[in-house]
Amino acid sequence: MILDVGETISFEVSFHADLPQRSQGQLRLSVVNNQYEETVIQLVGEGYQDTITIDNIQSCLVGIDNESEEGNMADDDIPGMVN
């Protein structure tokens, strides 16, 4: 991206981690035709993985007759069986 004298631009940098680890990057700003005018911005982000605990969950147990149930999921576990 090239800017003219006096021109400004803004942009947003976001980080979305895939793994719980530290990641780094660089953003370089240079002035055209001036090798001594360069700014390097270090970008650092850290992904993390959190353990989630859910408390006080109520469950309702309903009796199911597996013999008469149509589309029994247990049937899907048998290799080669076709409904």
Rosetta constraint file for C-alpha pairs under 8 A:
AtomPair CA 3 CA 7 HARMONIC 5.85 0.50
AtomPair CA 3 CA 8 HARMONIC 7.12 0.50
AtomPair CA 15 CA 45 HARMONIC 6.68 0.50
AtomPair CA 16 CA 47 HARMONIC 7.62 0.50
AtomPair CA 17 CA 21 HARMONIC 7.90 0.50
AtomPair CA 17 CA 46 HARMONIC 7.23 0.50
AtomPair CA 17 CA 47 HARMONIC 4.92 0.50
AtomPair CA 17 CA 48 HARMONIC 7.81 0.50
AtomPair CA 18 CA 47 HARMONIC 7.20 0.50
AtomPair CA 19 CA 47 HARMONIC 6.03 0.50
AtomPair CA 19 CA 48 HARMONIC 7.02 0.50
AtomPair CA 19 CA 49 HARMONIC 7.73 0.50
AtomPair CA 20 CA 46 HARMONIC 7.04 0.50
AtomPair CA 20 CA 47 HARMONIC 4.39 0.50
AtomPair CA 20 CA 48 HARMONIC 4.10 0.50
AtomPair CA 20 CA 49 HARMONIC 5.60 0.50
AtomPair CA 21 CA 46 HARMONIC 5.64 0.50
AtomPair CA 21 CA 47 HARMONIC 5.20 0.50
AtomPair CA 21 CA 48 HARMONIC 6.61 0.50
AtomPair CA 22 CA 44 HARMONIC 7.31 0.50
AtomPair CA 22 CA 45 HARMONIC 5.85 0.50
AtomPair CA 22 CA 46 HARMONIC 4.23 0.50
AtomPair CA 22 CA 47 HARMONIC 6.28 0.50
AtomPair CA 23 CA 44 HARMONIC 5.83 0.50
AtomPair CA 23 CA 45 HARMONIC 5.25 0.50
AtomPair CA 23 CA 46 HARMONIC 5.95 0.50
AtomPair CA 23 CA 47 HARMONIC 7.83 0.50
AtomPair CA 24 CA 42 HARMONIC 7.43 0.50
AtomPair CA 24 CA 43 HARMONIC 5.57 0.50
AtomPair CA 24 CA 44 HARMONIC 4.54 0.50
AtomPair CA 24 CA 45 HARMONIC 6.41 0.50
AtomPair CA 25 CA 42 HARMONIC 6.16 0.50
AtomPair CA 25 CA 43 HARMONIC 4.86 0.50
AtomPair CA 25 CA 44 HARMONIC 6.44 0.50
AtomPair CA 26 CA 40 HARMONIC 6.51 0.50
AtomPair CA 26 CA 41 HARMONIC 5.63 0.50
AtomPair CA 26 CA 42 HARMONIC 4.79 0.50
AtomPair CA 26 CA 43 HARMONIC 5.55 0.50
AtomPair CA 27 CA 40 HARMONIC 5.72 0.50
AtomPair CA 27 CA 41 HARMONIC 4.99 0.50
AtomPair CA 27 CA 42 HARMONIC 6.55 0.50
AtomPair CA 27 CA 43 HARMONIC 7.29 0.50
AtomPair CA 28 CA 38 HARMONIC 6.98 0.50
AtomPair CA 28 CA 39 HARMONIC 5.77 0.50
AtomPair CA 28 CA 40 HARMONIC 4.56 0.50
AtomPair CA 28 CA 41 HARMONIC 6.31 0.50
AtomPair CA 29 CA 38 HARMONIC 5.54 0.50
AtomPair CA 29 CA 39 HARMONIC 4.96 0.50
AtomPair CA 29 CA 40 HARMONIC 6.30 0.50
AtomPair CA 30 CA 34 HARMONIC 7.87 0.50
AtomPair CA 30 CA 35 HARMONIC 7.85 0.50
AtomPair CA 30 CA 37 HARMONIC 5.98 0.50
AtomPair CA 30 CA 38 HARMONIC 4.36 0.50
AtomPair CA 30 CA 39 HARMONIC 6.41 0.50
AtomPair CA 31 CA 35 HARMONIC 7.34 0.50
AtomPair CA 31 CA 37 HARMONIC 5.58 0.50
AtomPair CA 31 CA 38 HARMONIC 6.45 0.50
AtomPair CA 64 CA 69 HARMONIC 7.52 0.50
AtomPair CA 65 CA 69 HARMONIC 6.16 0.50
AtomPair CA 66 CA 72 HARMONIC 6.68 0.50
AtomPair CA 71 CA 75 HARMONIC 7.40 0.50
AtomPair CA 72 CA 76 HARMONIC 7.35 0.50
AtomPair CA 73 CA 77 HARMONIC 7.10 0.50
AtomPair CA 74 CA 78 HARMONIC 7.37 0.50
AtomPair CA 75 CA 81 HARMONIC 7.39 0.50
AtomPair CA 76 CA 81 HARMONIC 7.36 0.50
